Amino acid sequence: MLEARACVFYLLDTTTRRLRCAASSAAPELQVPEGEFDLEGCLFASPVHTRRQIWFQNLCSPEFLEMPDMPRGAGLGSVLSTPVVFENDVLGVLAVFSAGTHRFDNDEKRLCAALAGLAGGKGTLLSHDETAWASITFSGTRHCVVMEFCGIDAVACGEDLIERLPDHEFAIPGQLVADATVVLVQHNALPEPCLEVEVQLLLLEDA
């Protein structure tokens, strides 16, 4: 699930109405956009305005390649853009880019929305793995998610995630989060404070 080629968090300046790339994880050959961009001229204005996830299917079209907030490089097929909302304000957009055309299913959309809200807009999705899970009475999926928080403020947000995760009430339609566990935490001080958190989520189908 997800199979992200790049994950970018775009931070919104609510005063100037401009977007900038605040954090990213991407293949080495991809160039993440630098600088600030007027929101109205950006691809990711739609999720900001609508407060809804927007899926763009084919990023190879010329109209997408010309957008200033698009990463540069070959191999980007589709993108799922999720508005990051905190205390009813849109802080920015979490964009997950796939390699090749990819139709994001409902589980992927719900998981991205849940992680975007839980990370408070400060974390970057580094990787995600999914395995099927079943018992005699239940079926579902187990997810392993690795997120990175870079910078003093982001590290504080990551530490808050670690504290809140076990008791966090996820709102994922059609799914029950039966277990949410932090399995690995890594701190790095240089070249800037960074926190890497690996969590495991067990999602059960809500019949």
N, C-alpha and C positions, 0 to 999 in steps of 0.2 A: 504494500500500500504506500502511496505518495511517490516513492521512487524519485525523490527530488534531485534535480541537477543543480539547482540553486535555490536558496531561501534568503529573502531580503526583507528587512523591516524598514519601511519608509516612515519617518517621523514627520508629523504635521505641525507646522507653526501656525497656531490658530489666529495669531495677530496679523501676520503677513499673508496667510493662506498660501504658504509655499511648502513643498515636500522636499525632503532630503533623505539620502540613504544613511541610516543611523547604525545599522549592523547588517552583516551579510555572511553567508557561507556559500561558496560557489566553486565550481571546477576552476583550476588554475588558468585555463584559456579564456575564461569569461571575464569581461571587464564590467565591474559594477559602476553605475553612473555616479559622478562626483558633482558637488555643488548643489545649489537649491533651484527648484523649478516651480514656476507658477502653477498652482493646483489645476486651474482650468485648462491648461495645455498638457496635462499628464494623463497617461493611460489609467492610472489608479485614482482618478477623481471620482469615478463611478461608485466604488464601495464607500468612499467618504460621504458622498451626498446621500446615497440610499441607505447606508448603514447595513447593507446586506453583502453577502459573499457574491462575487462576480467571477464567472469562469470564462476565460478567453481561450477558444479552442485551437486556433491556428495562428501562432505568432510569426509565421514566415511571411505573412502578407505585408506589403510595403507600408500600409498605414500604421502598422504596429512598430515596424523597424524604425520609423521616423520619430517615434515618441521619445522625448528627452529622458524619461525616467526608466526606459528599458535597458537592461544589461546588454552589452555588445558581445557578439560571438556566435558561433554556429552551434546548432544542436538544441536550441530551445524550441519546444513544440507547443506546450500549453501552459497556462498559469491559473492557479486558484488564488484569488485575492480576498483576504478576510479583513474587515475593519476591526481595529483594536479599540475597544470601548472600555473606558474606566470612569466610574462615577458619572455615567451618562454622557461623557464627552468622548469624541473620536480623537484618539491620540495619534493614529496613523494607520498603516496598512501592512499586514503580513502577507507577502507574496511568495508562493511556492511554485517554482517553475519545474516542469517535467522535461525529460529528454524524449522528444518525439511527441506526437499528438496523443493526449491522454484524457479520457473522460473520468473526472473525479467522481467517485461514487458517494453515496450519502454518508457512509462511515468516515471517509476521508474528510468530507466537509465538516462533519460534526466534531471530529477530533481536532482539526485545525482551529475551529472556533473555540473549543474548550481550552486548548493550549494557549491561544492568543490572549484569552481573558485571564487565565491563570498566571501567565508570565508578566502581565501588566505592561506589555509593550516593550519590555527591556531585554527579552531573551531572543536568541537566534536558534532556530531548529537546525541541528547538525545532522541528525540521522533519525530514521524511524524504521523499525522492523515489526512485522506482524506475523503471528502464527495462529493457526486454528486451535481452538480449545473446546473440549466437550467433556461432560460427565454423564451419568445415567439420566439426570433430570434437566440439565442445562447445556446450552451450546453458546459459543461466543468466540472471542478473539483475545489473544494476549498481545499487548503492544509494548515495545521497548523504545523509549524516546530519549534522545540525548540533546540537551539544550545548553547553550553557552551564554554567559552574562559577562560582558566586558565593560570596565569602568566602575568607579566607586558606587554610583547610584544603581547601576545595573546589578552589581554584586549584592547590594542590599536587597534588591528585589528578588534575586535568586535565593538568598537566605530566607526571605519571607515565604517563598514558594515551598522550600524544604519544610518549614515549620507548619504551613497550612495544608500541605497536600494530603496527609492521612485523613483529615477530617473535612476536606473540601467537598461540598455538595455539587457534583457535576450535573448540568442540565443538558443531557444529550438525548433528544427525542428518539424513542425506540430502543434505547440502550440503557442498561444499568451498569454503573461502575462498581463492581463487586470488591475490587481491591486496587489501591493506589499506593505504591511503595517507592521510596527513594532507595536505590540499590548502590549508587556510587556518587561520591562528591570529590572533586579535585579542585584545589586552589592553586593559582599561579599569581605571583606578585609582579613579575616582569614580562614584557616591557610595560604592561599596565595590569592593574588588578583584574583577574578573570576567574570566573567560577564555572565549572562544567558539572552539570547535574544529569545523572541518568535515572530515569524513573520507569517503573513497570506498571501498566494499567491492565486490568482484566475487565473486559466489556462483555456483558451477557445480553443476549437478545431478550427484550422485554415483550413477552407474549401478551 
